[in-house]
Amino acid sequence: MFLRTGEIAVETLETEQPFSLDRSASHLLHRAQQFAAEQFEGMGEADITLRQFAVLAAVREQEGCSQSDLVKTTGIDRSTLADMVQRMEKRGLVERRQALMDARAKSVHLTDDGHSALASSLPVVQKADEAILSMLPRNRRRAFVGILGLLANVESADFEELDSPVDVKAKKKTNDAKSAEKKKKDKKKKKKDKKKKED
């Protein structure tokens, strides 16, 4: 759609923009992933990969979890994760035990070496997180992490906590409006019930 002012054609925002890489969500996410990967220099000193770190961190957060739990938490596909856990067990980073609630299942636990590997690699990951977030304005960082959690389908993420102040303010306004409307309806109902009793 175009609006004409005199002889000048003005393109409105409704007009579709031609494809551009710098506006492509998939391309920008790929570039962002490349940037993130570059921040993990030094992980090799701990002799574990980033995905192995994710497994160790997930096991620490859910000690005694199943491999199915790890698939959900890390996003690593089932067959790949099974191979990883097997290799990590051979290296002495984790151990599998018979689950208490299901004799057919195995629960995954960290070994002392696993705790040590996690502790030595944690500063590298934290430094990488800081480097990534430092690229953003402070008031956008929580919202950014929240959006990443949404895209990654992270069920345990507390998006209320990750919202930016602007988002929180908007939500509060919406919740206040809903609360006021509910009070109004309750008041009308009480008034109606009172009138029925009087009749």
LUMPAFI-666144 format. One line per field, with one value per residue (C-alpha): x negated, y negated, z; residue number from 0; residue in one letter. Coordinates in steps of 0.1 Angstrom, whole numbers, plus 5000, padded with zeros to 4 digits. Example, Ala and Ser with C-alpha at 12.3 -4.5 7.8 and 13.67 -1.06 7.14 Angstrom:
LUMPAFI-666144
east c(4877  4863) .
north c(5045  5011) .
up c(5078  5071) .
num c(0  1) .
residu c(A  S) .
***
This chain:
LUMPAFI-666144
east c(5000  4988  4999  4993  4984  4983  4961  4942  4950  4947  4946  4965  4954  4980  4960  4939  4902  4880  4860  4828  4804  4800  4837  4839  4846  4831  4799  4794  4799  4772  4748  4756  4748  4715  4707  4717  4695  4665  4669  4661  4624  4607  4633  4607  4587  4614  4613  4651  4673  4700  4727  4709  4710  4747  4752  4731  4749  4783  4773  4761  4795  4814  4792  4805  4824  4832  4818  4853  4851  4817  4831  4858  4834  4805  4824  4799  4817  4822  4797  4769  4774  4773  4740  4727  4737  4721  4688  4689  4695  4664  4644  4657  4676  4710  4724  4756  4774  4807  4835  4853  4888  4883  4860  4859  4846  4812  4806  4776  4753  4722  4689  4662  4644  4677  4680  4644  4649  4680  4663  4633  4655  4681  4661  4656  4693  4701  4675  4691  4726  4713  4696  4728  4751  4726  4735  4770  4784  4789  4827  4830  4809  4836  4861  4835  4828  4866  4871  4843  4860  4892  4876  4858  4891  4876  4905  4887  4878  4894  4903  4918  4883  4867  4891  4877  4890  4911  4927  4933  4950  4972  4982  4989  5012  5030  5033  5045  5072  5083  5084  5104  5129  5132  5139  5165  5182  5181  5196  5225  5231  5232  5256  5278  5278  5287  5316  5329  5328  5347  5374) .
north c(5000  4965  4931  4901  4867  4844  4862  4882  4919  4929  4966  4976  5001  5026  5032  5063  5057  5076  5104  5093  5114  5087  5091  5129  5144  5178  5162  5139  5168  5187  5158  5153  5190  5185  5156  5176  5205  5182  5172  5207  5207  5224  5251  5276  5271  5289  5316  5316  5303  5277  5304  5326  5295  5292  5328  5325  5293  5309  5339  5317  5298  5331  5356  5391  5381  5404  5401  5391  5362  5352  5353  5328  5306  5304  5307  5334  5361  5395  5416  5390  5385  5422  5425  5394  5408  5441  5424  5400  5431  5448  5416  5416  5384  5399  5432  5449  5467  5487  5463  5466  5463  5484  5515  5513  5477  5462  5429  5407  5393  5372  5387  5368  5364  5351  5325  5314  5312  5291  5268  5262  5254  5234  5201  5204  5207  5179  5157  5166  5157  5123  5116  5124  5104  5074  5069  5059  5029  5039  5033  5059  5087  5105  5102  5116  5147  5151  5151  5176  5198  5195  5205  5234  5245  5244  5255  5247  5211  5184  5159  5135  5132  5128  5101  5066  5038  5026  5060  5063  5029  5039  5072  5054  5030  5059  5079  5048  5043  5079  5077  5045  5061  5092  5070  5051  5084  5097  5065  5067  5104  5096  5068  5091  5118  5093  5081  5116  5123  5091  5101) .
up c(5000  4992  5004  4981  4995  4964  4940  4966  4972  5008  5016  5048  5074  5061  5029  5031  5033  5008  5023  5041  5060  5087  5094  5092  5126  5116  5102  5131  5156  5137  5138  5175  5181  5163  5185  5216  5206  5203  5240  5252  5247  5276  5280  5266  5298  5317  5291  5285  5258  5261  5258  5284  5307  5301  5311  5343  5353  5347  5368  5396  5395  5394  5412  5405  5374  5346  5311  5299  5323  5309  5273  5284  5303  5279  5246  5234  5214  5232  5212  5214  5251  5258  5240  5259  5293  5284  5275  5305  5328  5313  5320  5356  5354  5361  5373  5367  5395  5397  5403  5436  5422  5390  5389  5351  5351  5358  5377  5369  5395  5395  5407  5425  5391  5376  5403  5397  5360  5365  5390  5367  5336  5354  5354  5316  5311  5335  5317  5283  5296  5309  5275  5256  5279  5280  5243  5254  5274  5310  5309  5280  5294  5315  5286  5262  5284  5288  5250  5246  5272  5253  5220  5237  5253  5288  5310  5343  5333  5356  5329  5355  5370  5335  5323  5316  5338  5309  5305  5342  5342  5313  5330  5363  5344  5328  5360  5379  5352  5355  5393  5392  5367  5390  5420  5400  5390  5426  5439  5413  5422  5459  5452  5431  5457  5485  5464  5459  5496  5504  5478) .
num c(0  1  2  3  4  5  6  7  8  9  10  11  12  13  14  15  16  17  18  19  20  21  22  23  24  25  26  27  28  29  30  31  32  33  34  35  36  37  38  39  40  41  42  43  44  45  46  47  48  49  50  51  52  53  54  55  56  57  58  59  60  61  62  63  64  65  66  67  68  69  70  71  72  73  74  75  76  77  78  79  80  81  82  83  84  85  86  87  88  89  90  91  92  93  94  95  96  97  98  99  100  101  102  103  104  105  106  107  108  109  110  111  112  113  114  115  116  117  118  119  120  121  122  123  124  125  126  127  128  129  130  131  132  133  134  135  136  137  138  139  140  141  142  143  144  145  146  147  148  149  150  151  152  153  154  155  156  157  158  159  160  161  162  163  164  165  166  167  168  169  170  171  172  173  174  175  176  177  178  179  180  181  182  183  184  185  186  187  188  189  190  191  192  193  194  195  196  197  198) .
residu c(M  F  L  R  T  G  E  I  A  V  E  T  L  E  T  E  Q  P  F  S  L  D  R  S  A  S  H  L  L  H  R  A  Q  Q  F  A  A  E  Q  F  E  G  M  G  E  A  D  I  T  L  R  Q  F  A  V  L  A  A  V  R  E  Q  E  G  C  S  Q  S  D  L  V  K  T  T  G  I  D  R  S  T  L  A  D  M  V  Q  R  M  E  K  R  G  L  V  E  R  R  Q  A  L  M  D  A  R  A  K  S  V  H  L  T  D  D  G  H  S  A  L  A  S  S  L  P  V  V  Q  K  A  D  E  A  I  L  S  M  L  P  R  N  R  R  R  A  F  V  G  I  L  G  L  L  A  N  V  E  S  A  D  F  E  E  L  D  S  P  V  D  V  K  A  K  K  K  T  N  D  A  K  S  A  E  K  K  K  K  D  K  K  K  K  K  K  D  K  K  K  K  E  D) .
***
